Every structure is written in structure tokens, then in C-alpha cells.
Amino acid sequence: MGAAGGPQMASLVSQALKQCPKTKVVLGGYSQGAMVVHNAAGKLSAGQVVGAVTFGDPFKSQEPQNIEKFKTWCASGDPVCLNGANIMAHLSYGSNAAEAAQFLVDAAGL
């Protein structure tokens, strides 16, 4: 459920910002990694993360806390994020990578 990874991700974000305070932090996660993003977000302060993306996100209906811009992808039929029955849908997110990267670039203001 991302419980173990969430605190670690939040700690790494805090460490990066402590070392380089002007860093624009973005996060991304797929499936269980998406749950890590949600769990980390709740442990971070507003403004620490400018954007995040998730794919096949079991928590897709929950807006992550303390993240300025967020976007999630859930393919039609995905059994993880949509209660579908098409496991191949859960493996299809590579086609969304360029759009997700652009979203994060825009979120960071680059």
C-alpha cells in the first residue's frame, strides 16, 4: 500500500530541498509506486513538490495532499485503478510517458 516507501520518499524530498532549497521537486509513480507518491505527499509541506504524476493508481480518486499540480492516468479496463479485467491495460502506460513528462516540465515552470 506504499506505506513503507512513502516516508522514505518524503525524507528524500526533504533532504534534497535542504541541500538545494530552490530545487523544483516532481514525483511520479506507477501502481504501488503511485501509492508511495500519495503516502509521501501527506508527510510533506505545501510547496515542497510542484507536481506529480501517477499511472495505474489505486488511489486515483484521492487528490494527494500538498502537491501543487497532479495528474493521473488510468487506462480503460485496468484492474488496479478501474476494477476492470484487462491486465494488459495496466501495462500500457508507456504510451503516456511523453505527456506526463511535459506535464511535470510545465509544473516546474521550465
PyMOL commands that set and color helices and strands:
alter all, ss='L'
color gray80, all
select helices_A, chain A and resi 5-19+32-41+87-90+93-107
alter helices_A, ss='H'
color red, helices_A
select strands_A, chain A and resi 25-30+49-55+67-73
alter strands_A, ss='S'
color yellow, strands_A
deselect
rebuild
show_as cartoon
